[in-house]
Amino acid sequence: TLFFSSQNYSTLYFVLTHFHTHFLTSCVINYCLNILLKILYRFFFFQIEVLLHKLLTFRSFSEAFFLYLFFLVS
C-alpha cells in the first residue's frame, strides 16, 4: 500500500498541474504554429501560382506577338 503525506499530495498535484498546463500551452503553441504555417504556405503558394500564371500569360502573349510579326513579315 502506498502512503502519501500531505506534502507528497501537494508535490503530486504540482507535478500533475504543471504537466497539464505545460501540455496545454504546448498544444496551443503547436496549434498556432500550424495555422501560421498553413497561412504562410497558402500565401506563398498563391504568390507562386500568380507569378507562374503571369509568366505563362506573358509567354503566350509574346508568342502570339512574335507569330503576328512573323505573319506580317512573310
PQR file with spaces between the fields and no chain letter, atoms N, CA, C, O and H, PARSE charges and radii, in Angstrom:
ATOM       1  N    THR     1       0.837   -1.194    0.000 -0.4000 1.5000
ATOM       2  CA   THR     1       0.000    0.000    0.000 -0.0000 2.0000
ATOM       3  C    THR     1       0.873    1.245    0.000  0.5500 1.7000
ATOM       4  O    THR     1       1.915    1.298    0.653 -0.5500 1.4000
ATOM       5  N    LEU     2       0.420    2.246   -0.750 -0.4000 1.5000
ATOM       6  CA   LEU     2       1.170    3.496   -0.827 -0.0000 2.0000
ATOM       7  C    LEU     2       0.640    4.471    0.202  0.5500 1.7000
ATOM       8  O    LEU     2      -0.565    4.659    0.366 -0.5500 1.4000
ATOM       9  H    LEU     2      -0.427    2.203   -1.280  0.4000 1.0000
ATOM      10  N    PHE     3       1.581    5.076    0.881 -0.4000 1.5000
ATOM      11  CA   PHE     3       1.209    6.062    1.887 -0.0000 2.0000
ATOM      12  C    PHE     3       1.643    7.441    1.410  0.5500 1.7000
ATOM      13  O    PHE     3       2.826    7.671    1.160 -0.5500 1.4000
ATOM      14  H    PHE     3       2.560    4.922    0.748  0.4000 1.0000
ATOM      15  N    PHE     4       0.702    8.347    1.284 -0.4000 1.5000
ATOM      16  CA   PHE     4       1.023    9.703    0.847 -0.0000 2.0000
ATOM      17  C    PHE     4       0.812   10.675    1.990  0.5500 1.7000
ATOM      18  O    PHE     4      -0.248   10.694    2.615 -0.5500 1.4000
ATOM      19  H    PHE     4      -0.259    8.160    1.487  0.4000 1.0000
ATOM      20  N    SER     5       1.801   11.460    2.253 -0.4000 1.5000
ATOM      21  CA   SER     5       1.617   12.547    3.211 -0.0000 2.0000
ATOM      22  C    SER     5       1.026   13.744    2.474  0.5500 1.7000
ATOM      23  O    SER     5       0.854   13.706    1.256 -0.5500 1.4000
ATOM      24  H    SER     5       2.662   11.445    1.745  0.4000 1.0000
ATOM      25  N    SER     6       0.725   14.782    3.198 -0.4000 1.5000
ATOM      26  CA   SER     6       0.158   15.972    2.564 -0.0000 2.0000
ATOM      27  C    SER     6       1.173   16.622    1.636  0.5500 1.7000
ATOM      28  O    SER     6       0.804   17.196    0.611 -0.5500 1.4000
ATOM      29  H    SER     6       0.865   14.813    4.188  0.4000 1.0000
ATOM      30  N    GLN     7       2.451   16.534    1.992 -0.4000 1.5000
ATOM      31  CA   GLN     7       3.488   17.112    1.135 -0.0000 2.0000
ATOM      32  C    GLN     7       3.589   16.317   -0.166  0.5500 1.7000
ATOM      33  O    GLN     7       3.761   16.902   -1.236 -0.5500 1.4000
ATOM      34  H    GLN     7       2.751   16.068    2.825  0.4000 1.0000
ATOM      35  N    ASN     8       3.487   15.030   -0.087 -0.4000 1.5000
ATOM      36  CA   ASN     8       3.521   14.210   -1.291 -0.0000 2.0000
ATOM      37  C    ASN     8       2.327   14.513   -2.186  0.5500 1.7000
ATOM      38  O    ASN     8       2.449   14.578   -3.409 -0.5500 1.4000
ATOM      39  H    ASN     8       3.348   14.554    0.781  0.4000 1.0000
ATOM      40  N    TYR     9       1.183   14.694   -1.561 -0.4000 1.5000
ATOM      41  CA   TYR     9      -0.008   15.046   -2.337 -0.0000 2.0000
ATOM      42  C    TYR     9       0.176   16.381   -3.047  0.5500 1.7000
ATOM      43  O    TYR     9      -0.162   16.526   -4.222 -0.5500 1.4000
ATOM      44  H    TYR     9       1.084   14.641   -0.568  0.4000 1.0000
ATOM      45  N    SER    10       0.713   17.347   -2.323 -0.4000 1.5000
ATOM      46  CA   SER    10       0.917   18.661   -2.940 -0.0000 2.0000
ATOM      47  C    SER    10       1.963   18.583   -4.050  0.5500 1.7000
ATOM      48  O    SER    10       1.829   19.249   -5.077 -0.5500 1.4000
ATOM      49  H    SER    10       0.987   17.229   -1.369  0.4000 1.0000
ATOM      50  N    THR    11       3.001   17.778   -3.849 -0.4000 1.5000
ATOM      51  CA   THR    11       4.015   17.609   -4.890 -0.0000 2.0000
ATOM      52  C    THR    11       3.416   16.933   -6.115  0.5500 1.7000
ATOM      53  O    THR    11       3.652   17.345   -7.251 -0.5500 1.4000
ATOM      54  H    THR    11       3.110   17.237   -3.015  0.4000 1.0000
ATOM      55  N    LEU    12       2.642   15.894   -5.862 -0.4000 1.5000
ATOM      56  CA   LEU    12       1.992   15.199   -6.967 -0.0000 2.0000
ATOM      57  C    LEU    12       1.031   16.136   -7.697  0.5500 1.7000
ATOM      58  O    LEU    12       0.976   16.155   -8.926 -0.5500 1.4000
ATOM      59  H    LEU    12       2.450   15.559   -4.939  0.4000 1.0000
ATOM      60  N    TYR    13       0.273   16.916   -6.915 -0.4000 1.5000
ATOM      61  CA   TYR    13      -0.654   17.874   -7.512 -0.0000 2.0000
ATOM      62  C    TYR    13       0.098   18.907   -8.350  0.5500 1.7000
ATOM      63  O    TYR    13      -0.317   19.251   -9.457 -0.5500 1.4000
ATOM      64  H    TYR    13       0.318   16.901   -5.916  0.4000 1.0000
ATOM      65  N    PHE    14       1.218   19.396   -7.797 -0.4000 1.5000
ATOM      66  CA   PHE    14       2.023   20.376   -8.525 -0.0000 2.0000
ATOM      67  C    PHE    14       2.549   19.785   -9.833  0.5500 1.7000
ATOM      68  O    PHE    14       2.492   20.428  -10.881 -0.5500 1.4000
ATOM      69  H    PHE    14       1.555   19.117   -6.898  0.4000 1.0000
ATOM      70  N    VAL    15       3.059   18.555   -9.759 -0.4000 1.5000
ATOM      71  CA   VAL    15       3.614   17.915  -10.952 -0.0000 2.0000
ATOM      72  C    VAL    15       2.524   17.713  -11.997  0.5500 1.7000
ATOM      73  O    VAL    15       2.728   17.986  -13.179 -0.5500 1.4000
ATOM      74  H    VAL    15       3.105   18.033   -8.908  0.4000 1.0000
ATOM      75  N    LEU    16       1.367   17.233  -11.552 -0.4000 1.5000
ATOM      76  CA   LEU    16       0.270   16.988  -12.496 -0.0000 2.0000
ATOM      77  C    LEU    16      -0.229   18.280  -13.124  0.5500 1.7000
ATOM      78  O    LEU    16      -0.427   18.350  -14.337 -0.5500 1.4000
ATOM      79  H    LEU    16       1.201   17.011  -10.591  0.4000 1.0000
ATOM      80  N    THR    17      -0.433   19.300  -12.303 -0.4000 1.5000
ATOM      81  CA   THR    17      -0.917   20.574  -12.854 -0.0000 2.0000
ATOM      82  C    THR    17       0.142   21.221  -13.732  0.5500 1.7000
ATOM      83  O    THR    17      -0.171   21.834  -14.752 -0.5500 1.4000
ATOM      84  H    THR    17      -0.273   19.243  -11.318  0.4000 1.0000
ATOM      85  N    HIS    18       1.411   21.077  -13.321 -0.4000 1.5000
ATOM      86  CA   HIS    18       2.486   21.658  -14.128 -0.0000 2.0000
ATOM      87  C    HIS    18       2.526   21.001  -15.506  0.5500 1.7000
ATOM      88  O    HIS    18       2.611   21.678  -16.530 -0.5500 1.4000
ATOM      89  H    HIS    18       1.665   20.579  -12.492  0.4000 1.0000
ATOM      90  N    PHE    19       2.465   19.680  -15.510 -0.4000 1.5000
ATOM      91  CA   PHE    19       2.497   18.992  -16.797 -0.0000 2.0000
ATOM      92  C    PHE    19       1.230   19.248  -17.594  0.5500 1.7000
ATOM      93  O    PHE    19       1.262   19.328  -18.822 -0.5500 1.4000
ATOM      94  H    PHE    19       2.396   19.130  -14.678  0.4000 1.0000
ATOM      95  N    HIS    20       0.125   19.376  -16.893 -0.4000 1.5000
ATOM      96  CA   HIS    20      -1.135   19.652  -17.579 -0.0000 2.0000
ATOM      97  C    HIS    20      -1.081   21.019  -18.261  0.5500 1.7000
ATOM      98  O    HIS    20      -1.435   21.148  -19.432 -0.5500 1.4000
ATOM      99  H    HIS    20       0.099   19.311  -15.895  0.4000 1.0000
ATOM     100  N    THR    21      -0.636   22.034  -17.524 -0.4000 1.5000
ATOM     101  CA   THR    21      -0.543   23.371  -18.131 -0.0000 2.0000
ATOM     102  C    THR    21       0.523   23.396  -19.217  0.5500 1.7000
ATOM     103  O    THR    21       0.366   24.056  -20.244 -0.5500 1.4000
ATOM     104  H    THR    21      -0.347   21.929  -16.573  0.4000 1.0000
ATOM     105  N    HIS    22       1.610   22.670  -18.977 -0.4000 1.5000
ATOM     106  CA   HIS    22       2.659   22.610  -19.995 -0.0000 2.0000
ATOM     107  C    HIS    22       2.131   21.942  -21.259  0.5500 1.7000
ATOM     108  O    HIS    22       2.415   22.384  -22.372 -0.5500 1.4000
ATOM     109  H    HIS    22       1.737   22.134  -18.142  0.4000 1.0000
ATOM     110  N    PHE    23       1.367   20.883  -21.079 -0.4000 1.5000
ATOM     111  CA   PHE    23       0.785   20.182  -22.221 -0.0000 2.0000
ATOM     112  C    PHE    23      -0.199   21.087  -22.959  0.5500 1.7000
ATOM     113  O    PHE    23      -0.222   21.122  -24.189 -0.5500 1.4000
ATOM     114  H    PHE    23       1.136   20.523  -20.175  0.4000 1.0000
ATOM     115  N    LEU    24      -1.012   21.819  -22.192 -0.4000 1.5000
ATOM     116  CA   LEU    24      -1.983   22.723  -22.817 -0.0000 2.0000
ATOM     117  C    LEU    24      -1.286   23.835  -23.583  0.5500 1.7000
ATOM     118  O    LEU    24      -1.663   24.153  -24.711 -0.5500 1.4000
ATOM     119  H    LEU    24      -0.994   21.790  -21.192  0.4000 1.0000
ATOM     120  N    THR    25      -0.267   24.426  -22.968 -0.4000 1.5000
ATOM     121  CA   THR    25       0.438   25.505  -23.672 -0.0000 2.0000
ATOM     122  C    THR    25       1.148   24.978  -24.908  0.5500 1.7000
ATOM     123  O    THR    25       1.178   25.646  -25.941 -0.5500 1.4000
ATOM     124  H    THR    25       0.039   24.168  -22.051  0.4000 1.0000
ATOM     125  N    SER    26       1.721   23.781  -24.808 -0.4000 1.5000
ATOM     126  CA   SER    26       2.376   23.219  -25.992 -0.0000 2.0000
ATOM     127  C    SER    26       1.356   22.925  -27.082  0.5500 1.7000
ATOM     128  O    SER    26       1.640   23.108  -28.265 -0.5500 1.4000
ATOM     129  H    SER    26       1.697   23.238  -23.969  0.4000 1.0000
ATOM     130  N    CYS    27       0.166   22.469  -26.689 -0.4000 1.5000
ATOM     131  CA   CYS    27      -0.888   22.231  -27.680 -0.0000 2.0000
ATOM     132  C    CYS    27      -1.312   23.535  -28.343  0.5500 1.7000
ATOM     133  O    CYS    27      -1.478   23.595  -29.561 -0.5500 1.4000
ATOM     134  H    CYS    27      -0.065   22.320  -25.727  0.4000 1.0000
ATOM     135  N    VAL    28      -1.484   24.569  -27.541 -0.4000 1.5000
ATOM     136  CA   VAL    28      -1.892   25.871  -28.081 -0.0000 2.0000
ATOM     137  C    VAL    28      -0.811   26.426  -29.002  0.5500 1.7000
ATOM     138  O    VAL    28      -1.108   26.935  -30.083 -0.5500 1.4000
ATOM     139  H    VAL    28      -1.349   24.520  -26.552  0.4000 1.0000
ATOM     140  N    ILE    29       0.449   26.326  -28.567 -0.4000 1.5000
ATOM     141  CA   ILE    29       1.555   26.818  -29.394 -0.0000 2.0000
ATOM     142  C    ILE    29       1.641   26.023  -30.691  0.5500 1.7000
ATOM     143  O    ILE    29       1.857   26.586  -31.764 -0.5500 1.4000
ATOM     144  H    ILE    29       0.691   25.913  -27.689  0.4000 1.0000
ATOM     145  N    ASN    30       1.468   24.711  -30.579 -0.4000 1.5000
ATOM     146  CA   ASN    30       1.504   23.852  -31.756 -0.0000 2.0000
ATOM     147  C    ASN    30       0.377   24.207  -32.722  0.5500 1.7000
ATOM     148  O    ASN    30       0.580   24.269  -33.935 -0.5500 1.4000
ATOM     149  H    ASN    30       1.292   24.254  -29.707  0.4000 1.0000
ATOM     150  N    TYR    31      -0.812   24.438  -32.167 -0.4000 1.5000
ATOM     151  CA   TYR    31      -1.973   24.795  -32.989 -0.0000 2.0000
ATOM     152  C    TYR    31      -1.737   26.125  -33.701  0.5500 1.7000
ATOM     153  O    TYR    31      -2.010   26.256  -34.894 -0.5500 1.4000
ATOM     154  H    TYR    31      -0.976   24.387  -31.182  0.4000 1.0000
ATOM     155  N    CYS    32      -1.227   27.110  -32.960 -0.4000 1.5000
ATOM     156  CA   CYS    32      -0.967   28.428  -33.553 -0.0000 2.0000
ATOM     157  C    CYS    32       0.113   28.342  -34.629  0.5500 1.7000
ATOM     158  O    CYS    32      -0.003   28.968  -35.682 -0.5500 1.4000
ATOM     159  H    CYS    32      -1.005   27.004  -31.991  0.4000 1.0000
ATOM     160  N    LEU    33       1.158   27.568  -34.363 -0.4000 1.5000
ATOM     161  CA   LEU    33       2.212   27.406  -35.360 -0.0000 2.0000
ATOM     162  C    LEU    33       1.697   26.707  -36.607  0.5500 1.7000
ATOM     163  O    LEU    33       2.085   27.037  -37.728 -0.5500 1.4000
ATOM     164  H    LEU    33       1.252   27.059  -33.507  0.4000 1.0000
ATOM     165  N    ASN    34       0.817   25.734  -36.395 -0.4000 1.5000
ATOM     166  CA   ASN    34       0.238   25.014  -37.521 -0.0000 2.0000
ATOM     167  C    ASN    34      -0.582   25.957  -38.400  0.5500 1.7000
ATOM     168  O    ASN    34      -0.479   25.925  -39.626 -0.5500 1.4000
ATOM     169  H    ASN    34       0.502   25.465  -35.485  0.4000 1.0000
ATOM     170  N    ILE    35      -1.393   26.794  -37.760 -0.4000 1.5000
ATOM     171  CA   ILE    35      -2.217   27.756  -38.507 -0.0000 2.0000
ATOM     172  C    ILE    35      -1.321   28.759  -39.234  0.5500 1.7000
ATOM     173  O    ILE    35      -1.566   29.097  -40.392 -0.5500 1.4000
ATOM     174  H    ILE    35      -1.476   26.820  -36.763  0.4000 1.0000
ATOM     175  N    LEU    36      -0.280   29.229  -38.540 -0.4000 1.5000
ATOM     176  CA   LEU    36       0.642   30.190  -39.147 -0.0000 2.0000
ATOM     177  C    LEU    36       1.347   29.591  -40.354  0.5500 1.7000
ATOM     178  O    LEU    36       1.502   30.248  -41.384 -0.5500 1.4000
ATOM     179  H    LEU    36      -0.081   28.954  -37.599  0.4000 1.0000
ATOM     180  N    LEU    37       1.772   28.340  -40.219 -0.4000 1.5000
ATOM     181  CA   LEU    37       2.432   27.676  -41.337 -0.0000 2.0000
ATOM     182  C    LEU    37       1.487   27.489  -42.510  0.5500 1.7000
ATOM     183  O    LEU    37       1.882   27.651  -43.665 -0.5500 1.4000
ATOM     184  H    LEU    37       1.646   27.807  -39.383  0.4000 1.0000
ATOM     185  N    LYS    38       0.228   27.146  -42.213 -0.4000 1.5000
ATOM     186  CA   LYS    38      -0.747   26.982  -43.293 -0.0000 2.0000
ATOM     187  C    LYS    38      -0.994   28.301  -44.009  0.5500 1.7000
ATOM     188  O    LYS    38      -1.080   28.345  -45.237 -0.5500 1.4000
ATOM     189  H    LYS    38      -0.093   27.015  -41.275  0.4000 1.0000
ATOM     190  N    ILE    39      -1.108   29.384  -43.229 -0.4000 1.5000
ATOM     191  CA   ILE    39      -1.340   30.703  -43.833 -0.0000 2.0000
ATOM     192  C    ILE    39      -0.147   31.104  -44.698  0.5500 1.7000
ATOM     193  O    ILE    39      -0.318   31.572  -45.824 -0.5500 1.4000
ATOM     194  H    ILE    39      -1.038   29.349  -42.233  0.4000 1.0000
ATOM     195  N    LEU    40       1.064   30.918  -44.163 -0.4000 1.5000
ATOM     196  CA   LEU    40       2.266   31.255  -44.930 -0.0000 2.0000
ATOM     197  C    LEU    40       2.373   30.413  -46.186  0.5500 1.7000
ATOM     198  O    LEU    40       2.714   30.917  -47.257 -0.5500 1.4000
ATOM     199  H    LEU    40       1.202   30.538  -43.248  0.4000 1.0000
ATOM     200  N    TYR    41       2.078   29.115  -46.048 -0.4000 1.5000
ATOM     201  CA   TYR    41       2.177   28.228  -47.205 -0.0000 2.0000
ATOM     202  C    TYR    41       1.170   28.627  -48.274  0.5500 1.7000
ATOM     203  O    TYR    41       1.490   28.680  -49.461 -0.5500 1.4000
ATOM     204  H    TYR    41       1.802   28.706  -45.179  0.4000 1.0000
ATOM     205  N    ARG    42      -0.065   28.910  -47.829 -0.4000 1.5000
ATOM     206  CA   ARG    42      -1.087   29.306  -48.808 -0.0000 2.0000
ATOM     207  C    ARG    42      -0.729   30.623  -49.465  0.5500 1.7000
ATOM     208  O    ARG    42      -0.922   30.788  -50.669 -0.5500 1.4000
ATOM     209  H    ARG    42      -0.325   28.868  -46.865  0.4000 1.0000
ATOM     210  N    PHE    43      -0.204   31.571  -48.680 -0.4000 1.5000
ATOM     211  CA   PHE    43       0.167   32.869  -49.235 -0.0000 2.0000
ATOM     212  C    PHE    43       1.278   32.717  -50.265  0.5500 1.7000
ATOM     213  O    PHE    43       1.192   33.249  -51.372 -0.5500 1.4000
ATOM     214  H    PHE    43      -0.047   31.436  -47.702  0.4000 1.0000
ATOM     215  N    PHE    44       2.326   31.981  -49.884 -0.4000 1.5000
ATOM     216  CA   PHE    44       3.447   31.813  -50.806 -0.0000 2.0000
ATOM     217  C    PHE    44       3.052   30.981  -52.017  0.5500 1.7000
ATOM     218  O    PHE    44       3.474   31.264  -53.138 -0.5500 1.4000
ATOM     219  H    PHE    44       2.396   31.549  -48.985  0.4000 1.0000
ATOM     220  N    PHE    45       2.235   29.948  -51.784 -0.4000 1.5000
ATOM     221  CA   PHE    45       1.792   29.129  -52.907 -0.0000 2.0000
ATOM     222  C    PHE    45       0.943   29.962  -53.858  0.5500 1.7000
ATOM     223  O    PHE    45       1.053   29.829  -55.077 -0.5500 1.4000
ATOM     224  H    PHE    45       1.892   29.718  -50.873  0.4000 1.0000
ATOM     225  N    PHE    46       0.087   30.833  -53.289 -0.4000 1.5000
ATOM     226  CA   PHE    46      -0.736   31.714  -54.113 -0.0000 2.0000
ATOM     227  C    PHE    46       0.142   32.680  -54.900  0.5500 1.7000
ATOM     228  O    PHE    46      -0.106   32.930  -56.079 -0.5500 1.4000
ATOM     229  H    PHE    46      -0.002   30.941  -52.299  0.4000 1.0000
ATOM     230  N    GLN    47       1.177   33.227  -54.240 -0.4000 1.5000
ATOM     231  CA   GLN    47       2.091   34.141  -54.928 -0.0000 2.0000
ATOM     232  C    GLN    47       2.816   33.438  -56.064  0.5500 1.7000
ATOM     233  O    GLN    47       2.958   33.990  -57.156 -0.5500 1.4000
ATOM     234  H    GLN    47       1.378   33.023  -53.282  0.4000 1.0000
ATOM     235  N    ILE    48       3.280   32.206  -55.803 -0.4000 1.5000
ATOM     236  CA   ILE    48       3.978   31.440  -56.843 -0.0000 2.0000
ATOM     237  C    ILE    48       3.029   31.136  -57.994  0.5500 1.7000
ATOM     238  O    ILE    48       3.406   31.203  -59.164 -0.5500 1.4000
ATOM     239  H    ILE    48       3.165   31.758  -54.916  0.4000 1.0000
ATOM     240  N    GLU    49       1.779   30.796  -57.639 -0.4000 1.5000
ATOM     241  CA   GLU    49       0.798   30.485  -58.677 -0.0000 2.0000
ATOM     242  C    GLU    49       0.507   31.717  -59.530  0.5500 1.7000
ATOM     243  O    GLU    49       0.413   31.623  -60.754 -0.5500 1.4000
ATOM     244  H    GLU    49       1.472   30.741  -56.688  0.4000 1.0000
ATOM     245  N    VAL    50       0.366   32.871  -58.880 -0.4000 1.5000
ATOM     246  CA   VAL    50       0.130   34.117  -59.613 -0.0000 2.0000
ATOM     247  C    VAL    50       1.321   34.444  -60.505  0.5500 1.7000
ATOM     248  O    VAL    50       1.158   34.850  -61.656 -0.5500 1.4000
ATOM     249  H    VAL    50       0.443   32.947  -57.886  0.4000 1.0000
ATOM     250  N    LEU    51       2.531   34.260  -59.955 -0.4000 1.5000
ATOM     251  CA   LEU    51       3.740   34.524  -60.737 -0.0000 2.0000
ATOM     252  C    LEU    51       3.826   33.605  -61.949  0.5500 1.7000
ATOM     253  O    LEU    51       4.147   34.048  -63.052 -0.5500 1.4000
ATOM     254  H    LEU    51       2.663   33.930  -59.020  0.4000 1.0000
ATOM     255  N    LEU    52       3.536   32.314  -61.736 -0.4000 1.5000
ATOM     256  CA   LEU    52       3.551   31.370  -62.850 -0.0000 2.0000
ATOM     257  C    LEU    52       2.495   31.725  -63.886  0.5500 1.7000
ATOM     258  O    LEU    52       2.733   31.646  -65.091 -0.5500 1.4000
ATOM     259  H    LEU    52       3.276   31.954  -60.840  0.4000 1.0000
ATOM     260  N    HIS    53       1.320   32.119  -63.393 -0.4000 1.5000
ATOM     261  CA   HIS    53       0.250   32.489  -64.317 -0.0000 2.0000
ATOM     262  C    HIS    53       0.652   33.705  -65.148  0.5500 1.7000
ATOM     263  O    HIS    53       0.411   33.756  -66.354 -0.5500 1.4000
ATOM     264  H    HIS    53       1.127   32.183  -62.414  0.4000 1.0000
ATOM     265  N    LYS    54       1.277   34.693  -64.473 -0.4000 1.5000
ATOM     266  CA   LYS    54       1.738   35.884  -65.203 -0.0000 2.0000
ATOM     267  C    LYS    54       2.794   35.521  -66.231  0.5500 1.7000
ATOM     268  O    LYS    54       2.767   36.007  -67.362 -0.5500 1.4000
ATOM     269  H    LYS    54       1.472   34.651  -63.493  0.4000 1.0000
ATOM     270  N    LEU    55       3.730   34.659  -65.830 -0.4000 1.5000
ATOM     271  CA   LEU    55       4.782   34.247  -66.760 -0.0000 2.0000
ATOM     272  C    LEU    55       4.199   33.498  -67.949  0.5500 1.7000
ATOM     273  O    LEU    55       4.605   33.714  -69.091 -0.5500 1.4000
ATOM     274  H    LEU    55       3.752   34.265  -64.911  0.4000 1.0000
ATOM     275  N    LEU    56       3.242   32.613  -67.670 -0.4000 1.5000
ATOM     276  CA   LEU    56       2.649   31.835  -68.757 -0.0000 2.0000
ATOM     277  C    LEU    56       1.844   32.721  -69.694  0.5500 1.7000
ATOM     278  O    LEU    56       1.922   32.581  -70.914 -0.5500 1.4000
ATOM     279  H    LEU    56       2.912   32.437  -66.742  0.4000 1.0000
ATOM     280  N    THR    57       1.063   33.642  -69.112 -0.4000 1.5000
ATOM     281  CA   THR    57       0.278   34.523  -69.975 -0.0000 2.0000
ATOM     282  C    THR    57       1.195   35.465  -70.749  0.5500 1.7000
ATOM     283  O    THR    57       0.938   35.778  -71.912 -0.5500 1.4000
ATOM     284  H    THR    57       1.000   33.756  -68.120  0.4000 1.0000
ATOM     285  N    PHE    58       2.279   35.919  -70.089 -0.4000 1.5000
ATOM     286  CA   PHE    58       3.225   36.781  -70.795 -0.0000 2.0000
ATOM     287  C    PHE    58       3.894   36.006  -71.921  0.5500 1.7000
ATOM     288  O    PHE    58       4.114   36.541  -73.008 -0.5500 1.4000
ATOM     289  H    PHE    58       2.488   35.664  -69.144  0.4000 1.0000
ATOM     290  N    ARG    59       4.218   34.738  -71.654 -0.4000 1.5000
ATOM     291  CA   ARG    59       4.858   33.920  -72.671 -0.0000 2.0000
ATOM     292  C    ARG    59       3.919   33.706  -73.851  0.5500 1.7000
ATOM     293  O    ARG    59       4.328   33.825  -75.006 -0.5500 1.4000
ATOM     294  H    ARG    59       4.039   34.303  -70.771  0.4000 1.0000
ATOM     295  N    SER    60       2.666   33.390  -73.560 -0.4000 1.5000
ATOM     296  CA   SER    60       1.726   33.172  -74.659 -0.0000 2.0000
ATOM     297  C    SER    60       1.479   34.478  -75.415  0.5500 1.7000
ATOM     298  O    SER    60       1.316   34.483  -76.635 -0.5500 1.4000
ATOM     299  H    SER    60       2.334   33.293  -72.622  0.4000 1.0000
ATOM     300  N    PHE    61       1.455   35.599  -74.656 -0.4000 1.5000
ATOM     301  CA   PHE    61       1.262   36.893  -75.311 -0.0000 2.0000
ATOM     302  C    PHE    61       2.442   37.215  -76.219  0.5500 1.7000
ATOM     303  O    PHE    61       2.265   37.673  -77.348 -0.5500 1.4000
ATOM     304  H    PHE    61       1.587   35.595  -73.665  0.4000 1.0000
ATOM     305  N    SER    62       3.667   36.966  -75.706 -0.4000 1.5000
ATOM     306  CA   SER    62       4.851   37.251  -76.526 -0.0000 2.0000
ATOM     307  C    SER    62       4.922   36.313  -77.722  0.5500 1.7000
ATOM     308  O    SER    62       5.325   36.713  -78.814 -0.5500 1.4000
ATOM     309  H    SER    62       3.811   36.594  -74.789  0.4000 1.0000
ATOM     310  N    GLU    63       4.521   35.044  -77.503 -0.4000 1.5000
ATOM     311  CA   GLU    63       4.497   34.115  -78.632 -0.0000 2.0000
ATOM     312  C    GLU    63       3.501   34.564  -79.689  0.5500 1.7000
ATOM     313  O    GLU    63       3.793   34.508  -80.883 -0.5500 1.4000
ATOM     314  H    GLU    63       4.193   34.719  -76.616  0.4000 1.0000
ATOM     315  N    ALA    64       2.334   35.007  -79.260 -0.4000 1.5000
ATOM     316  CA   ALA    64       1.333   35.490  -80.209 -0.0000 2.0000
ATOM     317  C    ALA    64       1.840   36.737  -80.928  0.5500 1.7000
ATOM     318  O    ALA    64       1.615   36.915  -82.126 -0.5500 1.4000
ATOM     319  H    ALA    64       2.097   35.053  -78.290  0.4000 1.0000
ATOM     320  N    PHE    65       2.531   37.602  -80.172 -0.4000 1.5000
ATOM     321  CA   PHE    65       3.066   38.816  -80.766 -0.0000 2.0000
ATOM     322  C    PHE    65       4.124   38.494  -81.825  0.5500 1.7000
ATOM     323  O    PHE    65       4.137   39.086  -82.904 -0.5500 1.4000
ATOM     324  H    PHE    65       2.714   37.458  -79.199  0.4000 1.0000
ATOM     325  N    PHE    66       5.015   37.538  -81.496 -0.4000 1.5000
ATOM     326  CA   PHE    66       6.047   37.152  -82.465 -0.0000 2.0000
ATOM     327  C    PHE    66       5.446   36.438  -83.670  0.5500 1.7000
ATOM     328  O    PHE    66       5.912   36.614  -84.795 -0.5500 1.4000
ATOM     329  H    PHE    66       5.003   37.057  -80.620  0.4000 1.0000
ATOM     330  N    LEU    67       4.416   35.635  -83.438 -0.4000 1.5000
ATOM     331  CA   LEU    67       3.732   34.999  -84.569 -0.0000 2.0000
ATOM     332  C    LEU    67       3.086   36.048  -85.466  0.5500 1.7000
ATOM     333  O    LEU    67       3.115   35.943  -86.692 -0.5500 1.4000
ATOM     334  H    LEU    67       4.037   35.491  -82.524  0.4000 1.0000
ATOM     335  N    TYR    68       2.497   37.071  -84.824 -0.4000 1.5000
ATOM     336  CA   TYR    68       1.875   38.157  -85.582 -0.0000 2.0000
ATOM     337  C    TYR    68       2.924   38.892  -86.420  0.5500 1.7000
ATOM     338  O    TYR    68       2.693   39.201  -87.589 -0.5500 1.4000
ATOM     339  H    TYR    68       2.474   37.156  -83.828  0.4000 1.0000
ATOM     340  N    LEU    69       4.094   39.169  -85.801 -0.4000 1.5000
ATOM     341  CA   LEU    69       5.187   39.809  -86.537 -0.0000 2.0000
ATOM     342  C    LEU    69       5.681   38.924  -87.674  0.5500 1.7000
ATOM     343  O    LEU    69       5.971   39.407  -88.768 -0.5500 1.4000
ATOM     344  H    LEU    69       4.282   38.918  -84.852  0.4000 1.0000
ATOM     345  N    PHE    70       5.773   37.625  -87.408 -0.4000 1.5000
ATOM     346  CA   PHE    70       6.233   36.683  -88.426 -0.0000 2.0000
ATOM     347  C    PHE    70       5.276   36.668  -89.615  0.5500 1.7000
ATOM     348  O    PHE    70       5.701   36.644  -90.770 -0.5500 1.4000
ATOM     349  H    PHE    70       5.537   37.232  -86.519  0.4000 1.0000
ATOM     350  N    PHE    71       3.966   36.681  -89.310 -0.4000 1.5000
ATOM     351  CA   PHE    71       2.979   36.701  -90.397 -0.0000 2.0000
ATOM     352  C    PHE    71       3.005   38.031  -91.136  0.5500 1.7000
ATOM     353  O    PHE    71       2.776   38.068  -92.345 -0.5500 1.4000
ATOM     354  H    PHE    71       3.620   36.701  -88.372  0.4000 1.0000
ATOM     355  N    LEU    72       3.282   39.122  -90.428 -0.4000 1.5000
ATOM     356  CA   LEU    72       3.384   40.420  -91.083 -0.0000 2.0000
ATOM     357  C    LEU    72       4.588   40.467  -92.016  0.5500 1.7000
ATOM     358  O    LEU    72       4.497   40.991  -93.125 -0.5500 1.4000
ATOM     359  H    LEU    72       3.468   39.091  -89.446  0.4000 1.0000
ATOM     360  N    VAL    73       5.719   39.918  -91.566 -0.4000 1.5000
ATOM     361  CA   VAL    73       6.937   39.939  -92.377 -0.0000 2.0000
ATOM     362  C    VAL    73       6.769   39.048  -93.599  0.5500 1.7000
ATOM     363  O    VAL    73       7.126   39.425  -94.714 -0.5500 1.4000
ATOM     364  H    VAL    73       5.793   39.492  -90.665  0.4000 1.0000
ATOM     365  N    SER    74       6.228   37.875  -93.374 -0.4000 1.5000
ATOM     366  CA   SER    74       6.062   36.951  -94.500 -0.0000 2.0000
ATOM     367  C    SER    74       4.778   37.312  -95.229  0.5500 1.7000
ATOM     368  O    SER    74       4.428   36.668  -96.217 -0.5500 1.4000
ATOM     369  H    SER    74       5.938   37.568  -92.468  0.4000 1.0000
